[in-house]
Amino acid sequence: MTVSRAPARDQGATAQVHPTHDHSGAAHGHGEAALGAALALCRTEGIALTPGRRRILEILAREGRPLGAYDLIDRVAALTGKRPAPISIYRALDFLLENSLVHRLASRNAYLACGHGHARQAPIAFLICEACGEVVEADSGALRGSIAALTAEAHFSPRAQVMEVTGLCRACGGT
């Protein structure tokens, strides 16, 4: 499996998609772009990354696909020779989530590096292929407008706006 995050592509007038897995075989771009964007966001917003937090971010960026906490424990152990306690991984992930450096896919109980630098409260839709595991991060002006209207009407202040849509990607038989 090769992983890549392609630059935003315009899908019609309203959607931008950011694949995290690329069937074409292009590999390396996601990790570099995601990590670079995350580190730039840290500098801009004065976010301090401890070595442990940075390591988790680097692993997620390099993988370019969702990983669970125990996958992260295994990767940290392979890199450092020490197996971290689950609580230390979850604390690092919580910090990275709070600072919009990673996303959590609730349906997969997994985490994904975000290299897009979008606003913390921007609505994001993850399109998840049930066959190959490809995850596409998509946003849309129409989605933003609809959610803004919905929350305003309900007098609700959203903290996070994440939607997960499962199905089949184009390579696996989707249209």
N, C-alpha and C positions, 0 to 999 in steps of 0.2 A: 504494500500500500504506500503510495507516495502522497505527500501532503503539500499543500500550497494554499496561500490566500492570495487570490488574484486581486488586482486593484478594482475599485468600484467600477461597475459597468452600468450604463444607463439601460434599464429595462423599461422601455416606453418613457413616458414623461414623468412618472411618479415614483418609480422604485429603483433602489440601488441594492445590488447584491454583493456579498463578500464571501465566496466559497472558502471553506477551510480544508477541503479535500478536492483534489483535481484529478480526474480520470485521465488527463492528457499526459501525465508523467512529469510535468513540471514540478520540481520539488522545493527548492531551497527558499524561495521568496517569502513565504509566510513567517517563518521564524524571525528573520532579520527585520522585516517590516513591523511585525507585532511588537517585538522587543524594542525596536527603535522608537516607535510611537509611544509605547508605555513609558520608556525612560524620559522622553521629551515631556510627556505629561507630568511626570514626577518633578522634573526641574521647574516647569512652569508653575505648578501648584505647590511647590515646596514640600512634596511628599518624600519622606525619608524611608528608604528601603533597607531593612536589615539584610545581612547576608543570606539568612534563611528565606526571607520573603522574596528576595531577588532570585534565589535559586529556584523556587517554585515557579515564579513568573518565567524564568528562562526555560524551564522544562516544558511548561505549557505552550510557550511560544514556539519552541523547537518542534514539539510534537505536532502542533497545528490541528489537533483533533481533541475532542473532549476526553478528559481523564478523571477517574474517581480518586478520592483521597488515598485509598490503599494502593492504587497504581503509582501515585506520587511518592508514597512511602518507599515502594520498591525502587523507583528511579533515584531517589535521594540516597538510598542505601547503596545502590550500585555506583553512584558518583563519589560518595564520601567514605564508604566502608562502615558507616554507622547507620543503624536503623532508627529513624526518628520516631518519637511517640506520636500517635494519631492526633492528640490534642495540639501539638505544635504545628502540624500540617493544617488542621482546621483553623487555628488562630491566624496563620499566614493567609489562608484562603479568605477568611472573614475580612482581614485588612485589605487584601487585593480587591475583593468585591466592593467594600465600602468606598474604595477610591477609583472605581470603574476601570480597573486594570484587567479584570477577568469577568466572565459571565458564568452563571450557574444554570445548567440545563436540569430543571427539576425532574423531568421525565426519565432522565438517565442518571440522576444523582452524580453528575460529572461537571467539570469545570473546563472553561475554554478561554484562552488568552484573547484579549480584545486589543487590536492595534489600530482602531479607527478614531479614537479620541473624541467620540461623540459625547454630547452632554449626558450627565448622569441620569436625567429623567427622560431622555429620548426613548420613545417606544421602539423596541426591537422585536422583530419576528425571526425565529430560527426555523428554517425549513430543514427537516431531518429525514434523510432517506433511511427507510426501514431495512433495505437490502444491503447497502454498502457502508452505511454509517456516515455518509457525507453530511456535513452541516453547513448550511448557507445562512449567513447573517444578513437579513434584509431590512431596509427601512423605506418608508414611503411617506410623502407629504400627505397623501390621503389618509393613511393610517394615523399619522400625528394629529391631523385635524379631527378625525372621528373620535379618537380617544380624548382629545382636549375638550370637545363638545360634551362627550359622555360624562367626564369627570366634573366639568363645570356645572352641568345640569344637576348632578347629584351632590354638589357642594363637597367634593372629595378631593383631597390633595394626595396624589400618588407619589410614592417613594420610588417604586420601580415599575417599569412597564415592559414586561417580557411575555411574548407569546411563542408557543411551540406548535408547529404544524408538522405532522408526520405524514409520510407518503413515499413515493418513489421519485428519484431524480431522473433526469433525462436518460442517462446512461443505463439505468436499471429498468427502464420501461415506462417512465413517466412521459407525459407529453410536453 
